[in-house]
Structures are given as structure tokens and as C-alpha cells.
Amino acid sequence: MSMMIMADILQRIYRFPPRFGPEWGSGGIFGLKFYKGTLYFNLAFEGEAHFLDEEKELVYCYELVGSKPVSGGDTYNAVDVVDDYIYFGGWIHAPVLYSREGNRRSISFINKFSHVHEYNIREGKVRLVWKEGINHPTEWAGEVSEIVYDPVDDKLLLARADGHKNLGVFSLNRKDGSIIQLTSEPALKGTLFLDSAFFDISYLGYLRGLQFMDLFDRKWSKIYIEDFSKISVDGGNVVRPFVGSMISAYARLFVFVKGGILVSEPTPYEKDSLKFVRFFDFGYSGYSPSRTMSVTFGGGILTAFNAFTHGLVFPQNDLERNVMKEQNTIVGPSLLVYITPPMARIVGAFGARITSIETIADKILLGTSTTANLARFDAMPIDAGYREILVLDNKTAFRKPPPVSFTIPTWLLSTGNWGGIPLYGYDNAILSVHSSLTNRLQLFEYDLSLPLKDAEKAEYDIVEGKNIIQLREFKKIVFFKLEKEDANGLVNISLS
């Protein structure tokens, strides 16, 4: 494809303001994939699958699943490509049923279906491969949150964890739509890693282990993580390790979760083969790599950590009010990160969410949204976010990093380990601690050298009031720990 034709395609992607799409807050632009001259993405919550090539744009509205009006589509980036086909999955309401009763805004799940579709690039046609619903008003079949092509068996492996029934890893025959459950452990994401297909084990979205199938003998193995502190390079635990994305590089497996990165060596059963490294961890904050993508780029990994992935606006009880306080506290911008071990560099700072990532020739495409995926009784008749596709020059990944600031109330941090801030490329880095009591701060420095190594430690006395700590002597990744809990303090990290 010529650069002129590609430029024409890029000129036809645009902003999407709030439109009809009943669901919880905002979806986003998911599944960005450029393949054989066609650009695919799913617009949620409108329930639109877009296909752009040099001649046309096809918008498919899931009419093969059910009748209009629809909402949903995909909110986890379930897409893969095989031969002349783009396979895309997720979930869809067809038709959607919205209701409001007092302060409870809700969606009925009677018409919610999990799905996998096929787009034929040569013919420009969409085919429904498989769909499944359970016809229940408050529960739904496991959404398709990942599609991994199995090149040995010529099947599509589906990860399903978000739902109430039919969870686990499934094998889908892409020709006749027949489906077989391979494991019943819920899985949100997956990838090919050496000669195996790897998936997480997640309950309520939180990482509890890994499950993987040998592509040759088809045998499954599982590893459980009972305590993150036992595999963490800093000896600390992690709060709510919600799975974001999974990718393989450097003959290792990288699993991005809220709080950091799980790195697996090729032999995950051996001692010290699983390591957890803290990365943009802000305790009980909702800051997370959830509902975004990781892609290979220049031999490294390009991924995102998001400021506002999940939120809540109409709490129904005290528990939900506390959750809203945690999730809706914005501690910093969403960041685009380029990982080339031992380095991990911030290469872009953006708004609420980066929902999808793709690279095309000399461009980087980012799907973005201004609003989080909200809670159950926050349902609205429209998608509440402004979504757009940003087109960046790929030199962005190699330039000086952007100025970034984090402001974190210390009640979010408690006495746990937090941070994991990469300082590569910054000339000035300042930590300000506004403390309501005398305290002691531990600082740890490490990098992403493979295999991962333990962190080096420094300590600082914290007085009541304002404390300024210059970080210019540190050049790698730093995280912190407060000795005593401070319910009224504030921390700021400024990078320039």
C-alpha cells in the first residue's frame, strides 16, 4: 500500500462525541488493527465495527446478532488476524433494554450476547461466526475479551472472564462456529508465548495465576499466585491486580496489571521464574493498564497506563461511596510507555483513557476516551465519553519524555509500596511530601533488566509539613514506602 493511500485512510478517522449507546458510562475505541490495507476498530458503546480501506468505509452495526437499537461491541480489544480475515469479538446488546427507577439507572442483560465475527478483507463482508447469550436480566455469558489464533490447530482461542456463566478458555472453529471449553478458570487476556498459548487466571478481574496450553501436545498447566509479595522484587504486595494486557517479548511473558508487571521466564515452574515489578502503582487509586493494549514496536513493547478506566457516579450505599472516592480520584495523566529492557520510558502523556494502540508505517494510532467505564447503576442512554483516534509520529517514542506530574493523597497509599516511576530521560525529578505527621520514607531504585533483580534502597526522614526530595541522582525506576499511615497527607512527583 502506498503512503498516499495510507494517508487517505488516516484522514478518514475522526472524533466521536456522545451518541446513543446505553451502557455504563463510556466505552471507547477498541481493537485498532491495521492488516492488509484495512484498518479495523470497534466504537463502543454505539456498537459499531468500522472497516476502512483505500476505497470505502464499512460500518457494521451487529445486525447479524439481533435487532436494533444495539449497544456495546467490544471493551477489551478482542481481535486477531488470519489469512485474509479479521476476527473480532466482544459483547453486544441486541436490542438494548434501558430503564431508570429513581437513582438506579440500569440495563437488562436479557439480550446481551457474546460474539465472534469474521471480516473478509477481499470481499469486504462481515460474517457472524458465533454468538451466545443466557437470557437473564441481571447476569450475562462471559464476554470475549481476547482472541488468540492457534496456528497449530487452526482454531481461535477465546478468553472469557467478565460474566457469570461460561467462563474460561474456549476453542472456536472459525469455519463452522463450533465451540469447545478447554478450561473453566476465568481468563481475561492471552497471547502466544514460545510454543504455548498463555492466559491469565482472573477472578473478578484480579490476577490469581497463569494457565497455558502446549500447542503440540495440547496439555494444560496452571500456576497460582497466592501472595504477590513473595514474587515481587520489592517484597511488597499489590492492591487489586486487575489484568490489563498480555504480550511476549525477549523470550519472556509480560502481564500488565494494576500496580505493575508480572514477568515470566520460559520455564514458569522453576524457582524465581515468576517476578512482579511495581510500575505506576498508586495503592487504592484506579490508575491502571486495564482495558487497553500492548503492541510490539521496534522490538520492544508499547503500552499504556490509564488515569480513569473504571469509575462510579451514582453510589447506592456506603461501600460504593468509598469505591467512588478511590476510583474517581485522578492522580496523574494516562501514559504511553515504551519498554526496551532494562529501560522503560514515558513517551506520551494524555487524558482519561487510552483504550487501543496500533502502529502503521511511521505512525502510532491511539484510541482515546474522556470518560471511564462506570458502575452498574450508572447506566445512561448514551455513551458519555468523547472518543477519538490520535495519529502520532512514531518518532514520539524516541524523543525527550513529556513533563509529567502525579499528585496522590496519602490515604490512597496506606503503608504499602507505591510508585514505580521511570525517570529515564528526565533532567529534573522532584518528590514533595506534604505530611500531617513525622514519618520515614523508603525509596527503592531498580530497572527492568532481564532477569529482574532486587531493588536498591535509600531512606529519608519526613517532618510534619512540606518535605522536598530531589531525585536527580536516580536515573532508573523508583518506588516508595511510608513507614506510618498518613490519612491527611499529599504526595507530588514532578518530572521535567
C-alpha positions as CSV (number, residue, x, y, z in Angstrom):
1,M,0.0,0.0,0.0
2,S,1.3,3.4,-0.9
3,M,1.9,6.1,1.6
4,M,-0.6,8.3,-0.2
5,I,-3.4,5.6,0.2
6,M,-2.5,5.1,3.9
7,A,-2.6,8.9,4.5
8,D,-6.1,8.9,2.9
9,I,-7.2,6.2,5.4
10,L,-5.8,8.2,8.3
11,Q,-7.6,11.3,7.2
12,R,-10.9,9.5,7.5
13,I,-10.7,8.6,11.1
14,Y,-12.2,11.2,13.4
15,R,-13.7,12.2,16.7
16,F,-16.8,10.6,18.1
17,P,-18.9,12.7,20.5
18,P,-21.5,11.2,22.9
19,R,-24.2,9.3,20.9
20,F,-26.9,6.8,21.6
21,G,-25.4,3.7,23.2
22,P,-27.0,2.7,26.5
23,E,-24.4,1.2,29.0
24,W,-22.2,2.1,31.9
25,G,-20.5,5.4,31.2
26,S,-18.2,5.3,28.3
27,G,-16.8,2.6,26.2
28,G,-14.1,3.7,23.8
29,I,-12.3,2.9,20.6
30,F,-11.2,-0.8,20.8
31,G,-9.4,-3.3,18.7
32,L,-7.4,-1.0,16.5
33,K,-5.9,-3.3,13.9
34,F,-4.3,-2.4,10.5
35,Y,-4.0,-5.5,8.3
36,K,-3.6,-6.0,4.5
37,G,-4.6,-2.4,3.8
38,T,-7.7,-2.4,6.1
39,L,-8.0,-0.5,9.3
40,Y,-10.5,-2.0,11.8
41,F,-11.8,-0.6,15.1
42,N,-14.8,-1.0,17.3
43,L,-16.7,2.0,18.6
44,A,-18.3,1.4,22.0
45,F,-20.8,1.8,23.3
46,E,-22.6,2.6,20.0
47,G,-21.9,-0.9,18.8
48,E,-20.2,-0.1,15.5
49,A,-17.4,-2.1,13.9
50,H,-15.6,0.1,11.4
51,F,-13.5,-1.1,8.4
52,L,-11.6,1.4,6.3
53,D,-9.6,0.7,3.2
54,E,-8.4,2.7,0.2
55,E,-11.8,2.6,-1.5
56,K,-14.5,2.6,1.2
57,E,-15.6,2.5,4.8
58,L,-17.9,-0.2,6.0
59,V,-19.7,0.3,9.3
60,Y,-21.2,-2.9,10.7
61,C,-23.8,-2.5,13.5
62,Y,-24.2,-6.1,14.6
63,E,-27.4,-6.7,12.8
64,L,-26.4,-10.3,12.4
65,V,-26.7,-10.8,16.2
66,G,-30.1,-9.1,16.8
67,S,-32.3,-6.2,16.1
68,K,-31.7,-2.5,16.8
69,P,-31.1,-0.5,18.9
70,V,-27.8,-2.0,19.9
71,S,-25.0,-1.1,22.3
72,G,-21.6,-2.4,23.2
73,G,-19.4,-4.2,20.7
74,D,-16.0,-4.7,22.5
75,T,-14.4,-3.2,25.6
76,Y,-11.3,-5.4,25.9
77,N,-9.6,-5.4,22.4
78,A,-10.6,-8.8,21.3
79,V,-9.1,-9.0,17.8
80,D,-6.8,-11.2,15.7
81,V,-6.0,-11.8,12.0
82,V,-5.6,-14.9,10.0
83,D,-5.1,-15.2,6.2
84,D,-7.5,-12.7,4.6
85,Y,-9.7,-12.3,7.7
86,I,-10.0,-10.1,10.7
87,Y,-11.7,-11.8,13.6
88,F,-13.2,-9.5,16.2
89,G,-15.2,-10.4,19.3
90,G,-16.7,-8.9,22.5
91,W,-20.3,-8.5,23.5
92,I,-23.4,-6.7,22.3
93,H,-26.9,-5.8,23.4
94,A,-29.2,-6.5,20.5
95,P,-31.6,-5.0,21.2
96,V,-30.6,-3.0,24.2
97,L,-33.1,-2.6,27.1
98,Y,-32.5,0.5,29.3
99,S,-34.5,1.6,32.3
100,R,-34.4,4.2,35.1
101,E,-36.0,3.9,38.5
102,G,-35.2,6.7,41.0
103,N,-31.4,6.8,41.3
104,R,-31.0,3.4,39.7
105,R,-30.1,3.6,36.0
106,S,-29.8,0.1,34.7
107,I,-29.5,-2.2,31.7
108,S,-31.3,-5.5,31.3
109,F,-29.0,-8.3,30.1
110,I,-31.7,-10.4,28.6
111,N,-30.5,-9.5,25.1
112,K,-26.7,-9.4,25.8
113,F,-24.7,-11.7,23.6
114,S,-21.0,-12.6,23.5
115,H,-19.8,-12.8,19.9
116,V,-17.1,-13.5,17.4
117,H,-17.3,-12.1,13.8
118,E,-15.2,-12.5,10.7
119,Y,-14.4,-9.7,8.3
120,N,-13.4,-10.9,4.8
121,I,-10.9,-8.4,3.5
122,R,-11.1,-9.5,-0.1
123,E,-14.9,-9.4,-0.3
124,G,-15.5,-6.6,2.2
125,K,-18.1,-8.7,4.0
126,V,-18.9,-9.5,7.7
127,R,-19.9,-13.0,8.8
128,L,-21.2,-14.0,12.3
129,V,-19.1,-16.9,13.4
130,W,-20.6,-17.5,16.8
131,K,-22.8,-15.8,19.4
132,E,-24.1,-16.8,22.9
133,G,-26.5,-15.4,25.4
134,I,-28.1,-16.7,28.6
135,N,-31.4,-14.7,28.5
136,H,-31.0,-13.4,32.1
137,P,-32.0,-9.9,33.3
138,T,-29.0,-9.4,35.7
139,E,-26.4,-11.9,34.5
140,W,-24.6,-12.5,31.3
141,A,-22.4,-15.0,29.5
142,G,-18.7,-14.4,29.6
143,E,-17.6,-11.7,27.3
144,V,-15.0,-12.4,24.7
145,S,-12.1,-10.3,26.0
146,E,-9.3,-11.9,23.9
147,I,-8.9,-13.8,20.6
148,V,-5.7,-15.7,20.1
149,Y,-5.2,-17.6,16.9
150,D,-3.9,-21.1,17.4
151,P,-1.8,-21.7,14.2
152,V,-1.2,-25.4,15.0
153,D,-4.9,-26.4,15.3
154,D,-6.2,-23.6,13.1
155,K,-8.7,-22.6,15.8
156,L,-9.5,-19.3,17.7
157,L,-8.8,-19.4,21.4
158,L,-11.2,-17.2,23.3
159,A,-10.6,-15.7,26.8
160,R,-13.7,-15.2,28.9
161,A,-13.7,-13.8,32.5
162,D,-16.2,-10.9,32.5
163,G,-19.5,-12.5,33.1
164,H,-21.4,-15.1,35.2
165,K,-21.7,-18.2,33.0
166,N,-19.4,-20.0,30.6
167,L,-16.1,-18.6,31.7
168,G,-12.6,-19.8,30.9
169,V,-10.7,-20.5,27.7
170,F,-12.6,-21.8,24.7
171,S,-11.6,-23.2,21.3
172,L,-13.7,-21.8,18.4
173,N,-13.8,-23.4,15.0
174,R,-13.6,-20.4,12.7
175,K,-15.2,-22.2,9.8
176,D,-18.3,-23.8,11.3
177,G,-18.7,-21.8,14.6
178,S,-18.5,-24.9,16.8
179,I,-17.0,-24.2,20.3
180,I,-15.4,-26.3,23.0
181,Q,-14.5,-25.2,26.5
182,L,-10.8,-26.0,27.3
183,T,-10.6,-24.7,30.9
184,S,-13.1,-23.4,33.4
185,E,-10.7,-21.0,35.1
186,P,-11.8,-17.4,34.1
187,A,-9.3,-15.8,31.7
188,L,-9.3,-12.1,30.7
189,K,-6.3,-11.9,28.3
190,G,-3.9,-14.2,26.5
191,T,-1.1,-14.5,24.0
192,L,1.2,-16.9,22.2
193,F,4.4,-17.4,24.2
194,L,7.1,-19.6,22.6
195,D,5.3,-22.9,21.9
196,S,2.4,-22.4,24.2
197,A,-0.8,-20.3,24.4
198,F,-0.8,-18.4,27.8
199,F,-3.8,-16.9,29.6
200,D,-4.3,-15.4,33.0
201,I,-6.4,-16.9,35.8
202,S,-8.6,-14.0,37.0
203,Y,-11.4,-13.8,39.4
204,L,-13.4,-10.5,39.4
205,G,-10.6,-9.4,37.0
206,Y,-7.8,-9.8,39.6
207,L,-4.8,-11.9,38.6
208,R,-4.6,-15.1,40.5
209,G,-2.3,-17.1,38.3
210,L,-1.4,-18.3,34.8
211,Q,-2.8,-21.2,32.7
212,F,-1.2,-22.3,29.5
213,M,-1.5,-25.0,26.8
214,D,1.3,-26.6,24.9
215,L,0.5,-26.1,21.3
216,F,2.0,-29.5,20.4
217,D,0.6,-32.0,22.9
218,R,-2.4,-29.8,23.9
219,K,-1.7,-30.3,27.6
220,W,-2.7,-27.6,30.0
221,S,-0.7,-26.4,33.0
222,K,-1.5,-23.9,35.8
223,I,0.4,-21.8,38.2
224,Y,-1.3,-19.9,41.0
225,I,-0.1,-16.7,42.7
226,E,-1.1,-16.8,46.3
227,D,0.9,-13.8,47.5
228,F,2.4,-11.2,45.3
229,S,4.8,-10.1,48.0
230,K,6.6,-13.5,47.6
231,I,7.4,-12.8,43.9
232,S,7.8,-9.0,44.0
233,V,11.2,-7.6,43.5
234,D,10.4,-5.1,46.4
235,G,8.8,-7.7,48.7
236,G,5.5,-5.8,48.8
237,N,2.0,-6.7,47.9
238,V,-0.3,-5.2,45.3
239,V,-3.9,-3.9,45.6
240,R,-6.5,-5.3,43.2
241,P,-4.2,-6.5,40.4
242,F,-6.7,-6.1,37.6
243,V,-5.4,-7.6,34.4
244,G,-4.8,-5.2,31.5
245,S,-2.9,-6.8,28.7
246,M,-0.5,-9.7,27.9
247,I,2.3,-9.9,25.4
248,S,5.5,-11.9,24.8
249,A,8.9,-10.4,24.0
250,Y,12.6,-11.2,24.8
251,A,11.6,-14.8,25.3
252,R,9.5,-13.7,28.3
253,L,5.9,-13.2,29.1
254,F,4.7,-9.8,30.2
255,V,1.4,-9.4,32.0
256,F,0.4,-5.8,32.7
257,V,-1.8,-5.5,35.8
258,K,-2.9,-2.7,38.1
259,G,0.2,-2.0,40.1
260,G,2.8,-3.3,37.8
261,I,4.1,-6.0,35.5
262,L,4.3,-9.8,36.0
263,V,7.3,-11.2,34.1
264,S,7.6,-14.9,33.4
265,E,10.7,-16.7,32.3
266,P,10.3,-19.5,29.7
267,T,10.1,-22.2,32.5
268,P,7.4,-20.8,34.8
269,Y,7.5,-23.7,37.2
270,E,11.2,-23.2,38.2
271,K,12.2,-21.2,41.3
272,D,12.2,-17.4,40.7
273,S,10.8,-17.8,37.2
274,L,7.8,-15.5,38.0
275,K,8.7,-12.0,39.2
276,F,6.5,-9.0,39.8
277,V,7.9,-5.5,39.3
278,R,6.0,-2.4,40.6
279,F,5.1,0.1,37.9
280,F,2.8,3.1,38.3
281,D,1.3,1.7,41.5
282,F,-0.8,4.3,43.5
283,G,-2.4,2.0,46.0
284,Y,-6.1,2.1,46.1
285,S,-6.3,4.5,43.2
286,G,-7.9,3.3,40.0
287,Y,-4.7,4.1,37.9
288,S,-4.3,1.0,35.8
289,P,-3.3,-0.6,32.5
290,S,-6.8,-2.0,32.3
291,R,-8.9,-2.1,29.1
292,T,-6.0,-1.1,26.8
293,M,-3.5,-2.9,24.6
294,S,0.2,-3.8,24.4
295,V,1.8,-4.0,21.0
296,T,5.3,-4.8,19.7
297,F,7.1,-1.8,18.4
298,G,10.7,-1.8,17.2
299,G,11.4,-5.0,19.0
300,G,10.1,-3.5,22.3
301,I,6.7,-3.1,23.9
302,L,4.4,-0.1,23.6
303,T,1.6,0.0,26.2
304,A,-0.5,2.4,28.3
305,F,-1.4,3.1,31.9
306,N,-4.7,4.8,32.3
307,A,-5.9,7.6,34.7
308,F,-9.6,6.8,34.7
309,T,-10.5,3.3,33.5
310,H,-13.3,2.5,36.0
311,G,-15.4,4.9,38.0
312,L,-18.7,5.4,39.7
313,V,-21.1,8.4,39.8
314,F,-24.3,7.3,41.4
315,P,-23.4,5.3,44.5
316,Q,-26.2,3.3,46.1
317,N,-24.5,2.7,49.6
318,D,-21.5,3.5,51.7
319,L,-19.4,0.8,50.1
320,E,-20.0,2.3,46.7
321,R,-19.3,5.8,48.0
322,N,-15.9,4.6,49.2
323,V,-15.2,3.0,45.9
324,M,-16.2,6.2,44.1
325,K,-13.8,8.2,46.2
326,E,-10.9,5.8,45.3
327,Q,-11.7,5.3,41.6
328,N,-12.7,8.9,40.8
329,T,-9.5,10.4,42.4
330,I,-7.3,11.3,39.4
331,V,-3.7,11.1,40.4
332,G,-2.0,11.7,37.1
333,P,-2.3,11.6,33.3
334,S,-2.7,8.5,31.2
335,L,0.8,7.5,30.0
336,L,2.1,5.8,26.8
337,V,5.2,3.8,27.8
338,Y,7.9,2.2,25.6
339,I,9.6,-0.8,27.2
340,T,13.0,-1.8,26.0
341,P,14.7,-3.7,28.9
342,P,16.4,-2.6,31.0
343,M,14.7,0.7,30.3
344,A,11.0,1.7,30.4
345,R,10.4,5.2,29.2
346,I,7.4,7.5,29.3
347,V,6.8,8.7,25.7
348,G,3.4,10.4,25.9
349,A,1.0,11.9,28.5
350,F,-2.7,12.0,27.7
351,G,-6.2,12.4,29.2
352,A,-8.5,10.0,30.9
353,R,-8.0,6.8,28.9
354,I,-6.0,5.2,26.1
355,T,-8.2,2.3,25.0
356,S,-6.4,1.0,22.0
357,I,-3.0,1.1,20.3
358,E,-1.8,0.3,16.7
359,T,1.3,1.2,14.6
360,I,1.1,1.9,10.9
361,A,4.3,2.6,9.0
362,D,5.7,5.8,10.6
363,K,2.5,6.5,12.7
364,I,1.2,5.4,16.1
365,L,-2.6,5.3,16.5
366,L,-4.2,5.7,19.9
367,G,-7.9,5.2,20.6
368,T,-8.9,7.5,23.5
369,S,-11.9,8.4,25.6
370,T,-12.6,11.1,28.2
371,T,-14.7,9.0,30.5
372,A,-14.4,5.8,32.4
373,N,-16.4,2.6,32.2
374,L,-18.8,3.2,35.1
375,A,-20.7,1.0,37.6
376,R,-23.9,-1.0,37.3
377,F,-26.4,1.6,38.3
378,D,-24.6,4.4,36.4
379,A,-26.2,3.2,33.1
380,M,-27.0,6.1,30.7
381,P,-28.9,6.2,27.4
382,I,-25.7,7.5,25.6
383,D,-22.0,6.8,25.6
384,A,-20.9,9.6,27.9
385,G,-17.4,10.0,26.5
386,Y,-15.7,11.9,23.8
387,R,-13.7,9.4,21.8
388,E,-11.1,9.9,19.1
389,I,-8.2,8.3,17.3
390,L,-5.0,10.2,17.7
391,V,-2.4,9.9,14.9
392,L,1.2,10.4,16.3
393,D,4.5,10.4,14.5
394,N,6.4,7.3,15.6
395,K,9.4,9.5,16.5
396,T,7.4,10.2,19.6
397,A,8.8,7.0,21.1
398,F,12.4,8.3,20.8
399,R,12.1,11.9,21.8
400,K,12.6,13.5,25.2
401,P,9.8,12.4,27.5
402,P,7.0,14.9,28.2
403,P,6.6,16.8,31.5
404,V,4.5,14.7,33.9
405,S,3.1,15.3,37.4
406,F,1.4,13.0,39.9
407,T,-0.5,14.2,42.9
408,I,-1.5,11.4,45.3
409,P,-3.4,11.7,48.6
410,T,-1.6,9.5,51.1
411,W,-4.8,7.9,52.3
412,L,-4.7,6.0,48.9
413,L,-1.2,4.6,49.7
414,S,-1.5,3.5,53.4
415,T,1.8,1.8,54.3
416,G,2.1,-0.2,51.1
417,N,4.8,0.0,48.5
418,W,3.8,2.5,45.8
419,G,5.2,4.3,42.7
420,G,7.3,2.6,40.1
421,I,8.1,5.8,38.2
422,P,10.5,5.6,35.3
423,L,13.0,8.5,35.4
424,Y,14.7,7.7,32.1
425,G,15.3,10.9,30.0
426,Y,14.2,13.4,32.7
427,D,16.7,16.1,33.8
428,N,14.6,17.1,36.9
429,A,12.6,14.9,39.2
430,I,11.2,16.2,42.5
431,L,9.3,14.4,45.2
432,S,7.2,16.6,47.5
433,V,5.7,15.1,50.6
434,H,3.1,17.2,52.5
435,S,2.9,15.2,55.7
436,S,0.5,15.6,58.6
437,L,2.9,13.7,60.9
438,T,6.5,12.8,61.3
439,N,7.3,9.8,59.2
440,R,10.0,7.9,57.4
441,L,10.2,7.3,53.6
442,Q,11.9,4.4,52.0
443,L,13.0,4.9,48.4
444,F,13.9,1.9,46.1
445,E,15.6,2.0,42.7
446,Y,15.6,-0.8,40.1
447,D,15.3,-1.3,36.4
448,L,13.8,-3.8,34.0
449,S,16.9,-5.8,33.4
450,L,16.1,-9.4,32.5
451,P,16.1,-11.5,34.6
452,L,14.7,-9.0,37.1
453,K,16.9,-8.1,40.1
454,D,16.1,-6.8,43.6
455,A,15.9,-3.1,44.2
456,E,18.4,-0.8,46.0
457,K,17.2,1.2,49.0
458,A,17.6,4.7,50.5
459,E,15.8,6.3,53.4
460,Y,14.6,9.8,54.3
461,D,13.2,11.4,57.4
462,I,9.9,13.1,56.9
463,V,8.8,16.0,59.1
464,E,5.4,17.4,59.6
465,G,4.7,19.9,56.8
466,K,6.4,20.1,53.4
467,N,9.3,17.9,52.5
468,I,11.3,18.3,49.2
469,I,13.4,15.4,48.0
470,Q,15.5,15.8,44.9
471,L,15.5,12.7,42.7
472,R,18.1,13.8,40.2
473,E,20.7,11.3,41.4
474,F,18.3,8.5,40.5
475,K,18.1,7.6,36.8
476,K,16.1,4.3,36.6
477,I,12.7,3.4,38.2
478,V,11.9,4.4,41.7
479,F,9.2,3.4,44.1
480,F,8.5,4.4,47.7
481,K,7.1,3.3,51.1
482,L,5.8,5.4,54.0
483,E,6.6,3.8,57.4
484,K,3.4,5.2,59.0
485,E,-0.1,5.7,57.6
486,D,-1.0,9.3,56.9
487,A,-4.7,9.9,56.4
488,N,-4.3,13.6,55.6
489,G,-1.0,13.9,53.6
490,L,-0.3,14.6,50.0
491,V,2.5,13.5,47.7
492,N,3.5,15.1,44.4
493,I,6.0,13.8,41.9
494,S,7.1,16.3,39.2
495,L,9.1,15.2,36.2
496,S,10.6,17.6,33.6
